[in-house]
Amino acid sequence: MSKRKNNASFKKSNKEQKQHGKKKNHAAQKHQAKPQGNQGNSPNQGKKAVTAELTCNGFSNDGKGLVDWEGKQLKVPYLLPGETAEIAITKKGKYYNTKLKRVLKPSKDRAKPPCPYYYDCGGCQLQHMNSSAQDQLKQNTVDHLMKPFVKPEPIMTMDHPWDYRNKNHMTFGLTRNRQIIGGLYAQNTHRIIDMDRCIIHDPKADQIVHTIKGMMKSFKMIPYNEDSGQGFLRHVLIKVGKASGEIMVVLVAASPIFKGKNNFVKALTKEHPEISTILLNINDKDTSMVLGDQEKVLYGKGTITDTLCGMKFEISPKSFYQINPAQTEKLYGRAVEMAELTGKETVIDAYCGIGTIGLIASQKAGKVIGVELNKDAVRDAIRNSKRNGVNNARFYQGDAGEFMVQMANHGDKADVVILDPPRNGSDEAFLSSVVKLKPKRVVYVSCNPETQARDMKYLVKNGYTVEEIQPVDMFPQTHHVESVAKLVRK
Ligand SMILES: C[S@@+](CC[C@H](N)C(=O)[O-])C[C@H]1O[C@@H](n2cnc3c(N)ncnc32)[C@H](O)[C@@H]1O
């Protein structure tokens, strides 16, 4: 983003920050009877809105209600199937922006969002639905996408679908009258919503952020300003070992010069003796990425450890670790079951992160080969292998696709391939090499069933059958859903 663009958005942000309290109360008064939507199919381009009374006839995969209007299907945030509502529609060119003005006939699935920031934040998309309706929506999403393969199993749900996130990051800023605020961004903006609690975060993590926010003034820690490039503290990232109770605090700053750091660390750990480690991460780039390249340990060992499926895992600040460990145990349990290991197999754990799935599978396999792009995560995986006394697993750093191409070219063998790629799925280099390697089983773990279905279509065209699909609710209150599938060679 250019500086010029940043400046323009800052002016808007300041104005929005000033109006925020007023606007929020207004929405809170209204939302029970008249849910407010503020995100549509396109940016609102300022044309006069038409209000239409429409009935919702379905759901989009991202949790919005679908309505038909003038021969078009439009998405309406916060609208539920079966509901009739007044909807403001703005059209410019071929784009439409919709806003839910008033629900005239509410659905029995409608719930009052417990979070006061829900309609402003956008981090969650489904708090206006009760739990069983959320489960049904995710089930329907996976069922629909997996129709060409096999009927998915019932979704594995979470008993207490709150407080589950073991990782959070909050951003800091200044209001016009130079009060420090901190919280999450409002949806589709870089405007900070000043908040002390996000009800899907680990509560302890939010308490630590609240303490830091309170300490910033006395330590003269100025929040970083994206537009001017001035200031020090950009974000605080917290990782919590839900089983171990260990906590990592990462202070993300624009500069390595941290005056008073020893006193700051002393004061923070005095207030929160449960903190295991504190790091300073330097991010001096004009970027929306949270973490920069350099980091320095200020307190403790720089990593935390957590227990998952009976094994211990060390986690670095930049390594991926599943954000909902209670549901991850269910997910990994099904993945290992689907791998049908007898103790002899060579298993590839592709996109392995800190080695979690591969190391858990290693107890039932002949040999595990893990591959991962992030070098910190690979270092963690190797350490985790030693820590758990595993001697039949090897981990390599590199692109999973290139690694598999090399394996296929060398004529290497694999009995089972487990893959767990990022949201955009795998690539043809990887999938075509799987086909060449001819593993008996492929276990595909995914946080995006859309790309999972796309990739499985390729494997099915090239000699595999999908035998089982298990959806897991790893991200309650949001529209995201995880799914694991078992494919076997015909
Ligand atoms: C969804 S995470 C899964 C990690 C791990 N399996 C777990 O359950 O914790 C995806 C991982 O893929 C890694 N990754 C992203 N692109 C990659 C690539 N091209 N090759 C190898 N690994 C990649 C990311 O760094 C991340 O650790």
The ligand as a Gaussian input file, in Angstrom:
#p B3LYP/6-31G(d) Opt

LIG

0 1
 C       -2.268000     -25.630000       7.875000
 S       -0.594000     -25.600000       8.367000
 C       -0.403000     -27.269000       8.902000
 C        0.756000     -27.537000       9.797000
 C        0.728000     -28.846000      10.537000
 N        0.392000     -29.948000       9.690000
 C       -0.161000     -28.777000      11.753000
 O       -1.217000     -29.425000      11.775000
 O        0.183000     -28.076000      12.701000
 C        0.219000     -25.492000       6.827000
 C        1.718000     -25.474000       6.915000
 O        2.212000     -25.467000       5.571000
 C        3.388000     -24.680000       5.526000
 N        3.595000     -24.341000       4.104000
 C        3.036000     -23.326000       3.393000
 N        3.410000     -23.407000       2.101000
 C        4.221000     -24.490000       1.986000
 C        4.910000     -25.085000       0.899000
 N        4.839000     -24.592000      -0.337000
 N        5.644000     -26.192000       1.149000
 C        5.743000     -26.697000       2.393000
 N        5.106000     -26.175000       3.455000
 C        4.348000     -25.084000       3.266000
 C        3.093000     -23.534000       6.478000
 O        4.288000     -22.935000       6.918000
 C        2.334000     -24.278000       7.606000
 O        3.218000     -24.711000       8.597000

